[in-house]
Amino acid sequence: MSDQRNLFNKVWDLHTVRTLPGGQTQLFIGLHLIHEVTSPQAFEILRDRGLKVAYPERTIATVDHIVPTASQARPFLDDLAEQMMAAIEKNCADFGVTLLNLSDDRQGIVHVVGPEQGLTQPGMTIVCGDSHTSTHGAFGSIAIGIGTSNVAEVLATQTMFLNRPKVRRVVVNGQLGKGVYAKDVILYIIQELGVQGGVGYAYEFAGSTFDAMTMEERMTVCNMSIEGGARCGYINPDQKTVDYLRGRAFAPKGADFDKAAAWWLSLASGPDAQFDDVVVFNAADIEPTVTWGITPAQSVGVTQALPKVSAVPADEQKLIQEALDFMGLSEGQPIQGTKIDVAFIGSCTNSRMSDLREAARVVRGHKVHAGVKAIVVPGSQLVRKQAMEEGLDKIFEEAGFEWRGAGCSMCLAMNPDKLKGREVCASSSNRNFKGRQGSPTGRTLLMSPAMVAAAAIQGHVTDIRSFDKG
């Protein structure tokens, strides 16, 4: 008899410890990733209660959010950042948790490091005190962002209590057009379904468009599931997943790997798998996409104009007007040509090798516009090292970009990399909320790394397809 469960429900069932009378599941957590911002209070809760970390070998720590990317000399100039660094160093030492510190060449953004080290594997339950934990779902895992109290709960018990979400299958079929990237695909999906569209759901991304994507592209898509309101997002494991993990530091070795790979592939949702909802999109409808507002759903194709307030549903008009006022934009104006002050390539969404290679391809032989500050922040020390071995740092620096150390940087600005005043930033990151990049009045335009690179050269939002022709 065929298994009608989708991957999500298979993995959920495998990790269920018990179901509470109220319907919540106590779920065993296979991998707990922690960082310096949401873990200090959690460790204090353990200390106060005299508890230990239940499975320290299932917890891995890195530092990323607050680390400066220009100079990483200790002590940090920011006192609070230095306190957080000192806290995670002490906590990991006291509780026996492995820490990928700045002195460790495996350090980097938590959602870059997990896959890179082979910690992230299909069929796992993965949590981290960070919204974008959904990144790891690219490998066919249940990966969920949690709060500080949950971090303490998982440290102490290796379990947590969760409501089982419904599962929506988000299908995209067809070949992506020139200049259209994974970032454009997920921005398009969020634009179509809305920032609240995924509430109560996990998203299974399926279809020929995702099948054709590399693992790094799949990570970009799953990374922003949370921006569409979904609890998490995932893609079924396939041969690309297996090939990516082979030889990674924490992946199984030899015959154990082959055995694991067979099991991973068996988890994929089969032809008879049931879903609570299915939506289907056509890749041909997606063009390079840019956010213009203050939520990731407020985006348009680069050749399109901003919405007219009167043309949107009445219950959305107030937010549309608020976004236009905050951004200093006019209804109906084209997004192309919007002036920028800062260009940022980085974040857990788009700071991997394929992102940096594509951005370097775009900027090669060009110069950053005189009025633009441009920075490139690799997602990990290993990405940085490989990029430098390929000479990408030289391409960026010759064009006028600043080449930085690994970290979260200007994505959320819990470090010295911040917008100033009303600056407009073309960013390859994942959020464009008010104040997200460090200035209460700073403005963020989300787009693919290639589009950020083109905007940096031109000084304004540019259609990468026209730029590449030039």
DRENDO-1510 file (C-alpha; in Angstrom, 1 decimal, always signed):
<recs>
REC; n; res; u; v; w
REC; 1; MET; +0.0; +0.0; +0.0 .
REC; 2; SER; +1.4; +3.4; -1.0 .
REC; 3; ASP; +2.3; +6.0; +1.7 .
REC; 4; GLN; +0.0; +8.9; +1.3 .
REC; 5; ARG; +2.0; +11.0; +3.7 .
REC; 6; ASN; +4.1; +13.9; +2.3 .
REC; 7; LEU; +7.7; +14.3; +3.5 .
REC; 8; PHE; +6.7; +16.8; +6.2 .
REC; 9; ASN; +4.3; +14.4; +7.9 .
REC; 10; LYS; +6.7; +11.4; +7.5 .
REC; 11; VAL; +9.5; +13.3; +9.3 .
REC; 12; TRP; +7.1; +14.8; +11.9 .
REC; 13; ASP; +5.8; +11.3; +12.7 .
REC; 14; LEU; +9.3; +9.9; +13.0 .
REC; 15; HIS; +10.2; +12.6; +15.6 .
REC; 16; THR; +7.0; +12.5; +17.6 .
REC; 17; VAL; +7.7; +11.7; +21.3 .
REC; 18; ARG; +4.0; +12.0; +22.3 .
REC; 19; THR; +0.9; +14.0; +21.5 .
REC; 20; LEU; -0.6; +16.0; +24.3 .
REC; 21; PRO; -4.3; +16.0; +25.1 .
REC; 22; GLY; -4.6; +19.5; +23.6 .
REC; 23; GLY; -3.2; +18.3; +20.3 .
REC; 24; GLN; +0.3; +19.6; +20.5 .
REC; 25; THR; +3.2; +17.3; +19.6 .
REC; 26; GLN; +6.3; +16.9; +21.7 .
REC; 27; LEU; +8.9; +16.7; +18.9 .
REC; 28; PHE; +12.4; +15.4; +19.3 .
REC; 29; ILE; +15.0; +17.8; +17.7 .
REC; 30; GLY; +17.8; +16.2; +15.7 .
REC; 31; LEU; +19.9; +19.3; +15.4 .
REC; 32; HIS; +20.0; +22.5; +17.4 .
REC; 33; LEU; +21.9; +25.5; +16.0 .
REC; 34; ILE; +22.6; +28.4; +18.2 .
REC; 35; HIS; +24.2; +31.8; +17.9 .
REC; 36; GLU; +25.3; +34.7; +20.2 .
REC; 37; VAL; +22.1; +36.7; +20.2 .
REC; 38; THR; +19.3; +34.4; +21.3 .
REC; 39; SER; +21.3; +32.0; +23.4 .
REC; 40; PRO; +22.6; +34.0; +26.4 .
REC; 41; GLN; +19.2; +34.2; +28.2 .
REC; 42; ALA; +18.5; +30.5; +27.4 .
REC; 43; PHE; +21.8; +29.4; +29.1 .
REC; 44; GLU; +20.9; +31.6; +32.1 .
REC; 45; ILE; +17.6; +29.7; +32.4 .
REC; 46; LEU; +19.6; +26.4; +32.5 .
REC; 47; ARG; +21.9; +27.8; +35.2 .
REC; 48; ASP; +19.1; +29.2; +37.3 .
REC; 49; ARG; +17.4; +25.7; +37.3 .
REC; 50; GLY; +20.6; +23.7; +37.7 .
REC; 51; LEU; +20.1; +22.0; +34.3 .
REC; 52; LYS; +22.6; +20.6; +31.8 .
REC; 53; VAL; +22.4; +20.6; +28.0 .
REC; 54; ALA; +20.7; +17.2; +27.4 .
REC; 55; TYR; +22.6; +16.3; +24.1 .
REC; 56; PRO; +25.5; +18.7; +23.7 .
REC; 57; GLU; +26.6; +16.7; +20.6 .
REC; 58; ARG; +23.4; +17.7; +18.9 .
REC; 59; THR; +24.0; +21.4; +19.5 .
REC; 60; ILE; +26.4; +23.5; +17.4 .
REC; 61; ALA; +27.1; +27.2; +18.0 .
REC; 62; THR; +28.5; +29.9; +15.7 .
REC; 63; VAL; +28.8; +33.6; +15.8 .
REC; 64; ASP; +27.3; +35.8; +13.1 .
REC; 65; HIS; +24.7; +38.4; +14.0 .
REC; 66; ILE; +26.8; +40.9; +15.9 .
REC; 67; VAL; +30.3; +40.3; +14.6 .
REC; 68; PRO; +31.7; +43.3; +12.8 .
REC; 69; THR; +32.8; +42.5; +9.2 .
REC; 70; ALA; +35.4; +45.3; +8.6 .
REC; 71; SER; +37.7; +44.6; +11.6 .
REC; 72; GLN; +37.1; +41.5; +13.8 .
REC; 73; ALA; +39.8; +42.3; +16.3 .
REC; 74; ARG; +38.8; +41.7; +19.9 .
REC; 75; PRO; +37.6; +43.3; +22.1 .
REC; 76; PHE; +34.9; +44.6; +19.7 .
REC; 77; LEU; +34.3; +48.4; +19.8 .
REC; 78; ASP; +30.7; +47.8; +20.5 .
REC; 79; ASP; +30.4; +46.8; +24.2 .
REC; 80; LEU; +27.1; +44.9; +23.9 .
REC; 81; ALA; +28.6; +42.9; +21.0 .
REC; 82; GLU; +31.6; +42.1; +23.0 .
REC; 83; GLN; +29.4; +41.0; +26.0 .
REC; 84; MET; +27.5; +38.7; +23.7 .
REC; 85; MET; +30.7; +37.2; +22.3 .
REC; 86; ALA; +32.1; +36.6; +25.8 .
REC; 87; ALA; +28.8; +35.1; +26.9 .
REC; 88; ILE; +28.6; +32.5; +24.1 .
REC; 89; GLU; +32.3; +31.6; +24.6 .
REC; 90; LYS; +31.7; +31.0; +28.3 .
REC; 91; ASN; +28.4; +29.2; +27.8 .
REC; 92; CYS; +29.7; +26.8; +25.2 .
REC; 93; ALA; +32.7; +26.0; +27.4 .
REC; 94; ASP; +30.7; +25.5; +30.5 .
REC; 95; PHE; +28.0; +23.3; +28.9 .
REC; 96; GLY; +30.2; +21.3; +26.5 .
REC; 97; VAL; +28.8; +22.8; +23.2 .
REC; 98; THR; +31.0; +23.0; +20.1 .
REC; 99; LEU; +31.5; +26.7; +19.1 .
REC; 100; LEU; +32.6; +27.8; +15.7 .
REC; 101; ASN; +34.3; +31.0; +16.9 .
REC; 102; LEU; +36.0; +33.7; +14.8 .
REC; 103; SER; +39.3; +31.8; +15.2 .
REC; 104; ASP; +37.7; +28.7; +13.6 .
REC; 105; ASP; +37.7; +28.6; +9.8 .
REC; 106; ARG; +34.3; +27.0; +9.9 .
REC; 107; GLN; +32.7; +30.1; +11.3 .
REC; 108; GLY; +30.0; +31.9; +9.4 .
REC; 109; ILE; +26.3; +32.7; +9.2 .
REC; 110; VAL; +24.4; +29.9; +11.0 .
REC; 111; HIS; +22.3; +29.0; +7.9 .
REC; 112; VAL; +25.3; +28.9; +5.7 .
REC; 113; VAL; +27.5; +26.9; +8.0 .
REC; 114; GLY; +24.9; +24.1; +8.7 .
REC; 115; PRO; +24.7; +22.9; +5.1 .
REC; 116; GLU; +28.3; +23.7; +4.4 .
REC; 117; GLN; +29.5; +21.4; +7.2 .
REC; 118; GLY; +27.0; +18.6; +6.4 .
REC; 119; LEU; +25.2; +19.2; +9.7 .
REC; 120; THR; +22.0; +19.7; +7.8 .
REC; 121; GLN; +20.6; +16.4; +6.4 .
REC; 122; PRO; +17.3; +15.2; +5.0 .
REC; 123; GLY; +14.8; +13.8; +7.4 .
REC; 124; MET; +16.0; +15.8; +10.4 .
REC; 125; THR; +14.2; +18.2; +12.7 .
REC; 126; ILE; +16.3; +21.3; +13.0 .
REC; 127; VAL; +15.7; +24.4; +15.1 .
REC; 128; CYS; +17.5; +27.6; +15.7 .
REC; 129; GLY; +16.7; +30.9; +17.5 .
REC; 130; ASP; +16.5; +32.7; +14.2 .
REC; 131; SER; +13.6; +33.3; +11.8 .
REC; 132; HIS; +15.4; +32.0; +8.7 .
REC; 133; THR; +16.0; +28.5; +10.0 .
REC; 134; SER; +13.7; +27.4; +7.2 .
REC; 135; THR; +16.8; +27.6; +4.9 .
REC; 136; HIS; +17.7; +24.1; +6.0 .
REC; 137; GLY; +14.4; +22.8; +4.5 .
REC; 138; ALA; +16.2; +22.8; +1.1 .
REC; 139; PHE; +17.5; +19.4; +2.2 .
REC; 140; GLY; +14.2; +17.8; +3.0 .
REC; 141; SER; +14.2; +18.5; +6.7 .
REC; 142; ILE; +11.7; +20.2; +9.0 .
REC; 143; ALA; +13.6; +23.4; +10.0 .
REC; 144; ILE; +11.9; +25.9; +12.2 .
REC; 145; GLY; +12.9; +29.2; +13.8 .
REC; 146; ILE; +12.2; +29.4; +17.6 .
REC; 147; GLY; +12.3; +32.0; +20.4 .
REC; 148; THR; +14.7; +32.3; +23.3 .
REC; 149; SER; +12.4; +30.3; +25.8 .
REC; 150; ASN; +12.2; +27.5; +23.2 .
REC; 151; VAL; +16.0; +27.6; +22.9 .
REC; 152; ALA; +16.2; +26.9; +26.6 .
REC; 153; GLU; +13.6; +24.1; +26.3 .
REC; 154; VAL; +15.6; +22.4; +23.5 .
REC; 155; LEU; +18.9; +22.8; +25.3 .
REC; 156; ALA; +17.4; +21.1; +28.4 .
REC; 157; THR; +15.3; +18.4; +26.8 .
REC; 158; GLN; +16.2; +18.1; +23.1 .
REC; 159; THR; +12.5; +18.4; +22.5 .
REC; 160; MET; +9.9; +21.1; +22.1 .
REC; 161; PHE; +6.1; +21.4; +21.9 .
REC; 162; LEU; +4.6; +22.4; +18.6 .
REC; 163; ASN; +1.3; +22.4; +16.7 .
REC; 164; ARG; +1.5; +20.4; +13.5 .
REC; 165; PRO; +0.9; +22.8; +10.6 .
REC; 166; LYS; -1.0; +21.9; +7.5 .
REC; 167; VAL; +1.1; +21.4; +4.3 .
REC; 168; ARG; +0.7; +23.4; +1.1 .
REC; 169; ARG; +2.4; +22.3; -2.1 .
REC; 170; VAL; +3.7; +25.3; -4.0 .
REC; 171; VAL; +4.4; +24.1; -7.5 .
REC; 172; VAL; +6.4; +26.1; -10.1 .
REC; 173; ASN; +7.0; +24.6; -13.5 .
REC; 174; GLY; +9.0; +25.7; -16.4 .
REC; 175; GLN; +12.4; +27.2; -17.2 .
REC; 176; LEU; +13.3; +30.5; -15.7 .
REC; 177; GLY; +14.1; +33.3; -18.1 .
REC; 178; LYS; +17.4; +35.1; -18.5 .
REC; 179; GLY; +18.3; +37.2; -15.5 .
REC; 180; VAL; +15.7; +35.4; -13.3 .
REC; 181; TYR; +17.1; +33.8; -10.2 .
REC; 182; ALA; +15.9; +31.8; -7.2 .
REC; 183; LYS; +15.5; +35.1; -5.2 .
REC; 184; ASP; +13.0; +36.3; -7.9 .
REC; 185; VAL; +11.0; +33.0; -7.6 .
REC; 186; ILE; +10.5; +33.3; -3.9 .
REC; 187; LEU; +9.7; +37.0; -4.0 .
REC; 188; TYR; +7.1; +36.3; -6.7 .
REC; 189; ILE; +5.5; +33.5; -4.6 .
REC; 190; ILE; +5.3; +35.8; -1.6 .
REC; 191; GLN; +3.9; +38.6; -3.8 .
REC; 192; GLU; +1.2; +36.2; -5.1 .
REC; 193; LEU; +0.3; +34.5; -1.8 .
REC; 194; GLY; +1.0; +37.4; +0.6 .
REC; 195; VAL; +3.0; +37.7; +3.8 .
REC; 196; GLN; +0.2; +36.1; +5.8 .
REC; 197; GLY; -0.6; +33.5; +3.1 .
REC; 198; GLY; +1.4; +30.7; +4.7 .
REC; 199; VAL; +0.2; +31.2; +8.2 .
REC; 200; GLY; -0.6; +27.7; +9.6 .
REC; 201; TYR; +1.2; +26.0; +6.8 .
REC; 202; ALA; +4.5; +24.4; +5.9 .
REC; 203; TYR; +5.3; +24.9; +2.3 .
REC; 204; GLU; +6.5; +22.0; +0.1 .
REC; 205; PHE; +8.2; +23.6; -3.0 .
REC; 206; ALA; +7.8; +21.3; -6.0 .
REC; 207; GLY; +7.8; +21.3; -9.8 .
REC; 208; SER; +10.4; +21.3; -12.6 .
REC; 209; THR; +11.7; +24.8; -11.7 .
REC; 210; PHE; +12.8; +23.6; -8.3 .
REC; 211; ASP; +14.1; +20.3; -9.6 .
REC; 212; ALA; +16.4; +22.3; -11.9 .
REC; 213; MET; +17.8; +24.4; -9.1 .
REC; 214; THR; +21.1; +23.8; -7.4 .
REC; 215; MET; +21.2; +23.2; -3.6 .
REC; 216; GLU; +22.3; +26.8; -3.1 .
REC; 217; GLU; +19.4; +28.1; -5.1 .
REC; 218; ARG; +17.0; +25.9; -3.2 .
REC; 219; MET; +18.3; +27.3; +0.1 .
REC; 220; THR; +17.5; +30.8; -1.1 .
REC; 221; VAL; +13.9; +29.8; -1.7 .
REC; 222; CYS; +13.4; +28.0; +1.5 .
REC; 223; ASN; +15.2; +30.8; +3.4 .
REC; 224; MET; +12.3; +33.2; +2.7 .
REC; 225; SER; +9.4; +30.8; +3.4 .
REC; 226; ILE; +9.0; +32.6; +6.7 .
REC; 227; GLU; +8.5; +35.9; +4.9 .
REC; 228; GLY; +5.4; +34.4; +3.3 .
REC; 229; GLY; +4.0; +33.5; +6.7 .
REC; 230; ALA; +4.8; +29.8; +6.5 .
REC; 231; ARG; +6.1; +27.9; +9.6 .
REC; 232; CYS; +8.8; +26.4; +7.3 .
REC; 233; GLY; +9.5; +25.4; +3.7 .
REC; 234; TYR; +11.2; +22.4; +2.2 .
REC; 235; ILE; +12.1; +20.7; -1.0 .
REC; 236; ASN; +12.2; +16.9; -1.4 .
REC; 237; PRO; +15.7; +15.4; -1.4 .
REC; 238; ASP; +17.0; +14.1; -4.7 .
REC; 239; GLN; +20.3; +13.1; -6.2 .
REC; 240; LYS; +21.5; +16.7; -6.1 .
REC; 241; THR; +20.9; +16.7; -2.3 .
REC; 242; VAL; +22.9; +13.5; -2.0 .
REC; 243; ASP; +25.8; +14.7; -4.2 .
REC; 244; TYR; +26.0; +18.0; -2.2 .
REC; 245; LEU; +26.3; +16.2; +1.1 .
REC; 246; ARG; +28.8; +13.6; +0.0 .
REC; 247; GLY; +32.2; +14.2; +1.7 .
REC; 248; ARG; +30.9; +17.0; +4.0 .
REC; 249; ALA; +32.5; +17.0; +7.5 .
REC; 250; PHE; +29.5; +15.9; +9.5 .
REC; 251; ALA; +27.9; +13.7; +6.8 .
REC; 252; PRO; +28.1; +9.9; +7.2 .
REC; 253; LYS; +31.1; +8.2; +5.6 .
REC; 254; GLY; +31.6; +5.2; +3.3 .
REC; 255; ALA; +28.9; +2.5; +3.4 .
REC; 256; ASP; +27.0; +4.5; +6.1 .
REC; 257; PHE; +26.6; +7.4; +3.6 .
REC; 258; ASP; +25.2; +5.1; +0.9 .
REC; 259; LYS; +22.7; +3.7; +3.5 .
REC; 260; ALA; +21.8; +7.1; +4.6 .
REC; 261; ALA; +21.4; +8.4; +1.1 .
REC; 262; ALA; +18.9; +5.6; +0.2 .
REC; 263; TRP; +16.9; +6.5; +3.3 .
REC; 264; TRP; +17.0; +10.2; +2.5 .
REC; 265; LEU; +15.6; +9.6; -1.0 .
REC; 266; SER; +12.8; +7.3; +0.4 .
REC; 267; LEU; +11.4; +10.2; +2.4 .
REC; 268; ALA; +10.4; +12.3; -0.6 .
REC; 269; SER; +6.6; +12.9; -1.1 .
REC; 270; GLY; +5.4; +10.1; -3.4 .
REC; 271; PRO; +2.9; +10.4; -6.3 .
REC; 272; ASP; +0.0; +9.6; -3.9 .
REC; 273; ALA; +1.1; +12.1; -1.2 .
REC; 274; GLN; -1.8; +14.2; +0.2 .
REC; 275; PHE; -1.7; +17.9; +0.8 .
REC; 276; ASP; -4.0; +20.4; +2.5 .
REC; 277; ASP; -3.7; +22.8; -0.4 .
REC; 278; VAL; -1.9; +23.1; -3.8 .
REC; 279; VAL; -1.0; +26.2; -5.7 .
REC; 280; VAL; +0.6; +26.2; -9.2 .
REC; 281; PHE; +2.7; +28.9; -10.8 .
REC; 282; ASN; +4.4; +29.2; -14.2 .
REC; 283; ALA; +8.1; +30.1; -14.3 .
REC; 284; ALA; +7.6; +32.1; -17.5 .
REC; 285; ASP; +5.5; +34.6; -15.5 .
REC; 286; ILE; +8.4; +35.5; -13.3 .
REC; 287; GLU; +10.8; +38.4; -14.1 .
REC; 288; PRO; +13.6; +40.0; -12.1 .
REC; 289; THR; +11.7; +41.2; -9.0 .
REC; 290; VAL; +12.3; +44.1; -6.7 .
REC; 291; THR; +10.5; +45.0; -3.4 .
REC; 292; TRP; +9.4; +48.6; -3.3 .
REC; 293; GLY; +7.7; +48.7; +0.1 .
REC; 294; ILE; +8.0; +47.7; +3.8 .
REC; 295; THR; +7.0; +44.0; +3.5 .
REC; 296; PRO; +8.6; +41.3; +1.3 .
REC; 297; ALA; +5.2; +40.9; -0.5 .
REC; 298; GLN; +5.3; +44.5; -1.7 .
REC; 299; SER; +7.3; +43.8; -4.8 .
REC; 300; VAL; +7.0; +44.2; -8.6 .
REC; 301; GLY; +8.7; +42.9; -11.7 .
REC; 302; VAL; +11.5; +45.3; -12.7 .
REC; 303; THR; +9.7; +46.4; -15.8 .
REC; 304; GLN; +6.5; +47.1; -13.8 .
REC; 305; ALA; +5.1; +50.1; -12.0 .
REC; 306; LEU; +4.2; +50.5; -8.4 .
REC; 307; PRO; +0.5; +49.8; -7.6 .
REC; 308; LYS; -2.1; +52.6; -7.5 .
REC; 309; VAL; -3.7; +52.7; -4.1 .
REC; 310; SER; -7.2; +52.8; -5.5 .
REC; 311; ALA; -6.6; +49.7; -7.5 .
REC; 312; VAL; -5.8; +47.4; -4.5 .
REC; 313; PRO; -8.5; +45.9; -2.2 .
REC; 314; ALA; -9.8; +48.3; +0.3 .
REC; 315; ASP; -8.3; +46.4; +3.3 .
REC; 316; GLU; -4.8; +46.8; +1.8 .
REC; 317; GLN; -5.0; +50.4; +0.8 .
REC; 318; LYS; -3.8; +51.8; +4.2 .
REC; 319; LEU; -0.6; +49.6; +4.2 .
REC; 320; ILE; +0.1; +50.5; +0.5 .
REC; 321; GLN; -0.2; +54.2; +1.3 .
REC; 322; GLU; +2.0; +53.9; +4.4 .
REC; 323; ALA; +4.7; +52.1; +2.4 .
REC; 324; LEU; +4.6; +54.6; -0.4 .
REC; 325; ASP; +4.9; +57.5; +2.1 .
REC; 326; PHE; +7.7; +55.8; +4.0 .
REC; 327; MET; +9.7; +54.9; +0.9 .
REC; 328; GLY; +9.2; +58.4; -0.7 .
REC; 329; LEU; +7.7; +56.8; -3.8 .
REC; 330; SER; +4.6; +57.6; -5.9 .
REC; 331; GLU; +1.9; +55.3; -6.8 .
REC; 332; GLY; +2.1; +54.2; -10.4 .
REC; 333; GLN; +5.8; +55.1; -10.9 .
REC; 334; PRO; +8.2; +52.6; -12.4 .
REC; 335; ILE; +10.5; +50.8; -10.0 .
REC; 336; GLN; +13.3; +50.9; -12.6 .
REC; 337; GLY; +15.4; +54.0; -12.2 .
REC; 338; THR; +14.9; +54.2; -8.4 .
REC; 339; LYS; +18.1; +55.8; -7.0 .
REC; 340; ILE; +20.1; +53.9; -4.5 .
REC; 341; ASP; +22.8; +55.0; -2.0 .
REC; 342; VAL; +24.0; +51.6; -0.7 .
REC; 343; ALA; +24.4; +48.2; -2.3 .
REC; 344; PHE; +24.7; +45.1; +0.0 .
REC; 345; ILE; +25.5; +41.6; -1.2 .
REC; 346; GLY; +25.3; +39.1; +1.6 .
REC; 347; SER; +23.0; +37.5; +4.3 .
REC; 348; CYS; +21.8; +34.0; +4.9 .
REC; 349; THR; +19.7; +34.3; +1.7 .
REC; 350; ASN; +22.4; +35.2; -0.8 .
REC; 351; SER; +26.0; +35.0; +0.4 .
REC; 352; ARG; +27.1; +31.6; -1.0 .
REC; 353; MET; +29.6; +30.9; -3.8 .
REC; 354; SER; +27.1; +30.9; -6.6 .
REC; 355; ASP; +25.7; +34.3; -5.4 .
REC; 356; LEU; +29.2; +35.8; -5.3 .
REC; 357; ARG; +30.2; +34.4; -8.6 .
REC; 358; GLU; +27.2; +35.8; -10.4 .
REC; 359; ALA; +27.6; +39.2; -8.8 .
REC; 360; ALA; +31.3; +39.2; -9.7 .
REC; 361; ARG; +30.4; +38.3; -13.3 .
REC; 362; VAL; +28.1; +41.4; -13.4 .
REC; 363; VAL; +30.6; +43.9; -12.0 .
REC; 364; ARG; +33.7; +42.7; -13.8 .
REC; 365; GLY; +35.1; +45.5; -15.8 .
REC; 366; HIS; +32.7; +48.1; -14.3 .
REC; 367; LYS; +33.0; +50.7; -11.5 .
REC; 368; VAL; +30.6; +51.3; -8.7 .
REC; 369; HIS; +28.6; +54.5; -9.2 .
REC; 370; ALA; +30.2; +57.5; -7.6 .
REC; 371; GLY; +27.2; +58.0; -5.2 .
REC; 372; VAL; +27.0; +54.5; -4.0 .
REC; 373; LYS; +28.6; +52.6; -1.1 .
REC; 374; ALA; +28.9; +48.9; -2.0 .
REC; 375; ILE; +29.9; +46.0; +0.2 .
REC; 376; VAL; +30.2; +42.2; -0.3 .
REC; 377; VAL; +30.0; +40.0; +2.8 .
REC; 378; PRO; +30.6; +36.3; +2.3 .
REC; 379; GLY; +28.4; +33.9; +4.3 .
REC; 380; SER; +31.2; +32.0; +5.9 .
REC; 381; GLN; +35.0; +31.9; +6.3 .
REC; 382; LEU; +35.1; +29.0; +3.9 .
REC; 383; VAL; +33.0; +30.9; +1.3 .
REC; 384; ARG; +35.3; +33.8; +1.7 .
REC; 385; LYS; +38.4; +31.7; +1.3 .
REC; 386; GLN; +37.1; +30.0; -1.8 .
REC; 387; ALA; +36.0; +33.3; -3.4 .
REC; 388; MET; +39.5; +34.7; -2.8 .
REC; 389; GLU; +41.1; +31.6; -4.3 .
REC; 390; GLU; +38.9; +32.3; -7.4 .
REC; 391; GLY; +39.9; +36.0; -7.4 .
REC; 392; LEU; +36.4; +37.3; -6.8 .
REC; 393; ASP; +37.6; +39.6; -4.1 .
REC; 394; LYS; +39.9; +41.4; -6.6 .
REC; 395; ILE; +37.0; +41.8; -9.1 .
REC; 396; PHE; +34.8; +43.3; -6.4 .
REC; 397; GLU; +37.6; +45.6; -5.1 .
REC; 398; GLU; +38.6; +46.8; -8.5 .
REC; 399; ALA; +35.0; +47.7; -9.2 .
REC; 400; GLY; +34.9; +49.7; -5.9 .
REC; 401; PHE; +33.1; +47.3; -3.6 .
REC; 402; GLU; +34.4; +46.7; +0.0 .
REC; 403; TRP; +35.3; +43.1; +0.6 .
REC; 404; ARG; +34.4; +42.0; +4.2 .
REC; 405; GLY; +34.7; +39.2; +6.7 .
REC; 406; ALA; +32.0; +36.7; +7.2 .
REC; 407; GLY; +28.8; +37.7; +9.1 .
REC; 408; CYS; +25.2; +38.8; +9.0 .
REC; 409; SER; +26.3; +42.4; +8.4 .
REC; 410; MET; +23.8; +44.8; +6.9 .
REC; 411; CYS; +20.9; +42.3; +6.8 .
REC; 412; LEU; +19.8; +43.3; +10.3 .
REC; 413; ALA; +22.5; +45.7; +11.3 .
REC; 414; MET; +23.2; +44.3; +14.8 .
REC; 415; ASN; +26.7; +45.3; +14.1 .
REC; 416; PRO; +28.5; +48.4; +12.7 .
REC; 417; ASP; +27.1; +47.9; +9.1 .
REC; 418; LYS; +24.1; +50.2; +9.1 .
REC; 419; LEU; +22.2; +52.5; +6.9 .
REC; 420; LYS; +22.3; +56.2; +7.8 .
REC; 421; GLY; +19.3; +58.5; +7.7 .
REC; 422; ARG; +17.1; +58.1; +4.6 .
REC; 423; GLU; +19.6; +56.0; +2.6 .
REC; 424; VAL; +18.2; +53.6; +0.1 .
REC; 425; CYS; +19.8; +50.2; +0.0 .
REC; 426; ALA; +19.7; +47.6; -2.8 .
REC; 427; SER; +20.0; +44.5; -0.8 .
REC; 428; SER; +20.3; +40.7; -1.4 .
REC; 429; SER; +18.9; +40.0; +2.1 .
REC; 430; ASN; +15.5; +38.9; +3.1 .
REC; 431; ARG; +13.6; +41.7; +5.0 .
REC; 432; ASN; +12.7; +45.2; +4.1 .
REC; 433; PHE; +10.9; +46.2; +7.3 .
REC; 434; LYS; +11.1; +49.8; +8.6 .
REC; 435; GLY; +14.4; +50.1; +10.5 .
REC; 436; ARG; +15.6; +46.6; +9.5 .
REC; 437; GLN; +19.0; +47.9; +8.3 .
REC; 438; GLY; +19.9; +50.0; +11.2 .
REC; 439; SER; +18.3; +53.4; +10.5 .
REC; 440; PRO; +14.7; +54.1; +11.5 .
REC; 441; THR; +14.2; +55.9; +8.3 .
REC; 442; GLY; +16.5; +53.8; +6.0 .
REC; 443; ARG; +14.9; +52.2; +3.0 .
REC; 444; THR; +15.5; +48.7; +1.7 .
REC; 445; LEU; +14.9; +47.3; -1.8 .
REC; 446; LEU; +15.3; +43.5; -1.9 .
REC; 447; MET; +16.5; +41.8; -5.1 .
REC; 448; SER; +18.9; +39.2; -6.4 .
REC; 449; PRO; +22.7; +39.6; -6.0 .
REC; 450; ALA; +23.0; +40.1; -9.8 .
REC; 451; MET; +20.4; +42.9; -9.6 .
REC; 452; VAL; +22.2; +44.5; -6.6 .
REC; 453; ALA; +25.4; +44.4; -8.6 .
REC; 454; ALA; +23.8; +46.1; -11.6 .
REC; 455; ALA; +22.2; +48.7; -9.3 .
REC; 456; ALA; +25.6; +49.4; -7.7 .
REC; 457; ILE; +27.2; +50.1; -11.1 .
REC; 458; GLN; +24.3; +52.2; -12.4 .
REC; 459; GLY; +23.4; +54.0; -9.2 .
REC; 460; HIS; +19.7; +53.0; -9.6 .
REC; 461; VAL; +17.5; +50.0; -10.0 .
REC; 462; THR; +18.4; +48.4; -13.3 .
REC; 463; ASP; +16.9; +45.5; -15.3 .
REC; 464; ILE; +19.8; +42.9; -15.2 .
REC; 465; ARG; +18.7; +41.7; -18.6 .
REC; 466; SER; +19.3; +45.1; -20.2 .
REC; 467; PHE; +22.5; +45.6; -18.2 .
REC; 468; ASP; +23.9; +42.2; -19.4 .
REC; 469; LYS; +23.2; +43.2; -23.0 .
REC; 470; GLY; +25.2; +46.4; -22.5 .
</recs>
